[in-house]
Amino acid sequence: MHNLPHLTFVPLDKVLLHEQHDSSRTRPLVLRIRSSGIFRNPPIVTPLQDGSEAYMVLDGANRTMALRALGFPHVLVQVVEPDDPGLDLQTWNHVVWEMNARRFLNNLASIPGLELQPVPIGSVQPSLYDSYNLVLVRLADGTTYSLCTCIEDLPERVLLLNQIVNSYQESARLDRTNTLDVHTLSQIYPLFSGLVIFPQIRIKDIMHLAASGLLLPSGITRVTISPRALHVDYPLSELESEASLDKKNDRLDQWLKDILGRKGVRYYAEATYLFDE
């Protein structure tokens, strides 16, 4: 058997988010978790390196917030070290549609501290760390604009990222994508407004920001981890139990031994599509 993912219980109040949370998704998820009686896919977390014994959620913010809403004391997580070779942090881009393109650009241009400049296609890349260019915006005809700032302070630039997303997320529909092909996107999305291309972010910076309480916009970080624990289906009663953390982890260890003993765990090395989500 391949080395198992590191599953453990941690205090829920020691788990921090790294991005803004969509609160509209909490109640439906609470109802689904409660009705199922199981906790299916543990959030992926990484320990902060500041001596706080806290963890940052890499993936699973909605599940974490649902458990908080339920008032559970602990959460079952998969722990991954920030330098784990199987951990990869990329950035999603935002497809914006059902918003007038001119209004879309005007909203972006009106953000204090930002300047909207047309640029040749492919001539620049967005960067969270360069002193000027921050985000790219591409329209359906390929016209590309750079959202530039002279602000160099990293937390201030992250606040600008939040303002950028806030400028369209309430007035338009959006989706995440890793493609840069606006021609294809405009064929798929009706009333395509534009593509927002975000900069890459280092995980150490995300951890530092999370520890200070500064969150990234929702839906711009894309985390992949291998190996990953899915369909764990651990009894929900164990999560809501008032038993001590040590007791819960002892029972988890025994549960893992039992399920391994009856060959209830299967490892897939290849890319896998799940059709029962």
N, C-alpha and C positions, 0 to 999 in steps of 0.2 A: 504494500500500500504506500502510495506517495505520502510524503509528510503532510499531516493534516493542517488546515488553517488553525490559527491560535484563537480558539473560542473561550470566552470568559465572561463573567459578570463583573460590571463596574458600577459604582454609584452614579445614578442619573444626573445628580447635581454636579458631577465632575466631568460631564460631557458638554463640550462647547461646539456651536455651529461655526462655520467659516463663511457662510453666505446667507443672504436674506431668505426668510422663509415665507412660503405662500400659505398663509393661514387658512385660505378657503379649502385647502386639501386636508386639513387636520380632522374635522368632524367625520367626513366620509370614511377616512382611514381608521379612526377610532371605532366606528360602528363595524367595519369589516374585521378588524382585529378581534374585537369583543365577540362577535358572532361566530368567528372561526374557532375560538378557543385555543389557538396556537400562535406562536410567533415564528413566522416562516423564514424570512431572510434577515439575519442580523446586520445592523449597520457596520460599516467599516470605519475604524477609528485609528488614529495614531497618537502616541503619547507626546505631550508637549515637553520640550527640553528645558523648561524653566524651573524645575523643582516643585511645581505646584501639584504634581500627581494627577493633573487633568488630562483629558483626551480631546482631540479635535475630530469631528466627524468629517471623513473624506467622502462618504457616500451613505445616504440614509437619513437625511435631515428630517424628512416628513415622518418616518417611523419614530425617530427620536422625539419629535414634538408630540406625536400621538400618545406615546407612553407618558410624557409629562402631563398631558391633558387627562390621562387616566389616573394620574397620581401614583404611579409605580415608583418604588424606591430605587430599583436597580434595572439595568438594561443588559441584555445579552448582546455582546459585540464580537466582531472579529478584529483583533489587534494586529496592525501592520506597522513595522518600524518605518520612519520617514526615508531611510536609505535602503529599504528592501528592493532588491533588483527586480522583483515582480511588480513593483508599483510604478505606474506611469501617469503623470499629470499633464493633460492637454487642455486646450481651451475650446469651448463651443463658440460658434458665431450665432447671431440672431437673425432669423428671417422675419421681417416685419411686413404685415399685409393688412388690407382693409383700412388703410389710412392714406389720405391724400399725400402724394409724394412731396409737394411743395410745403405742406404743413409739417410733414415729417422733418424736412431739412430746416425749416424755420425754427421749430422747437429745439433742434440741436444747436443751431447758431445762436439762440438766445440764452444759452447757459453761460453764466458769468465765469470768466477764466478760460473759456474755450474760443477758438477761432476756426471757422470752417473754410478750408482752402481746397480748390480743385487741384488734382495731381494727375500725372500720366499713369495709366494702368501699369501696375507691376513695378513702379519706380520706388516705392517705399513700403516698409513693413511697420505695423504698429508696434510700439514698445512701451512697457510700463516703466522702463528705466532710462530711456533716452530723454534728453532735456526738452524735447519739443513734441514729436509725434506721439499720439496716444491711441487713437482708434481710427479705423478706416470705415467709410460708408460707400457702398456701391449701389447705383441705381440700375433699373432694368436695362437701360441702353449701354451699360458699361461705364458710364461716367462715375469717376471715383473722387471722393473728397477725403481729406485728412482732417480729423479733429485734433487741433494742435493746442498746446498749452505751454506757457513759460514756467509753470509751477513745477518745481523739482522734488518737493517733499513727497515721499511715497504715500503716507496716509492721505494727504490732500489729493493726490492723483486718484486714489481709490475712491474718495468721496465724489470726484468727478465722474468716475465710472458709474457710480450709483445714480447720479443725476442724469447721465446719458440714458440709462435704462428707464428711469422714471419718466423721461420725456415722451416715451411712446407706449409703455406697457399698459397704461390705463385707457389709452385712446385707440389702440390698435390690437391686432392679434399677433402673436409671435410664436415662433417655434425655434428649436435648436438644430443646428446643422454643422457639419464639418466641411461642406463643399464651398467653393468660391465661385461656382458657375452660376451667375445671375440669369443667364439665358434659360437654363434648365429650371431654376427656381421660379422664374416668372411664368413658366408653362404649368407649374404645379400649383402655385398659390394664386388665387384670384385677387385682383386689385393689389398686386405686389407693390410694396412701397420702397423697400430697399433691404440691403444686407449690411449688418453691422459686424465688422471684423475686429475681434478683441485681441489684445496682446497676450503673449505667454506670461505666466506668473510662476515664480519659483516657490516650491513647497515650503521652504524655510521662511519665506516672507508671508505666506498665507498663515502659517502657524504663529508667527509673531503678531500679525494683525488680529487673529482670532483671540490670542491671549490678552490683547489690549481692548477687546470688545468692538473692533472695527470690522464690519462684515462686507464681503464682496457682494455684487448684485446677484440675484438669483439666476441660476441657469447659465453660468459662463464657465464653470470649471467642469472638466470631464476627467474622471478618474477610472483607470482600469487596474485591476489587481489579479495576479495569478500566483498561487491558486486562490480561489474564492469559494466561500461556503454559501450554498444556496439550498433552498428547500429543507432547511434544518427541522422545521415544524416542531419546535420545542413547546412543551405545555405552557400555556399562558398563566396557569395557576402558579407556576414556579416563579414567574416574573413578578407577580403581584403579591407573593408571599411576604410576610414580615420577618421571615427567617434572616439570620445574619448573612453577610456577604460570603464569609468563609463557608458556611453551611450550604449556601446555594452553589458555590463552586465545587464543593465536595460532591453534591448530588449531580452536578453537570458532568464531572469527571466519570462518575459511575455510569451515567446514562451513555456517555461516549464509549466507554468500554463495552457496555451491553450491545449497543448498535453495531460496533465493530465486530463483536463476537458472533453476531448473526449475519454478518456480511451485508449490513444495511447501508453501507457507504460505497459509492462508485466514483472513481476519478476519471474525468474526460480530459485528455491532453489537447485535443483538437478544439477549434472554435465550434461553439455549440449554439443552436437556436432552440429556445424553449417555447413550446406551443401551449402551455397550460397556465400562463401567468394571468 
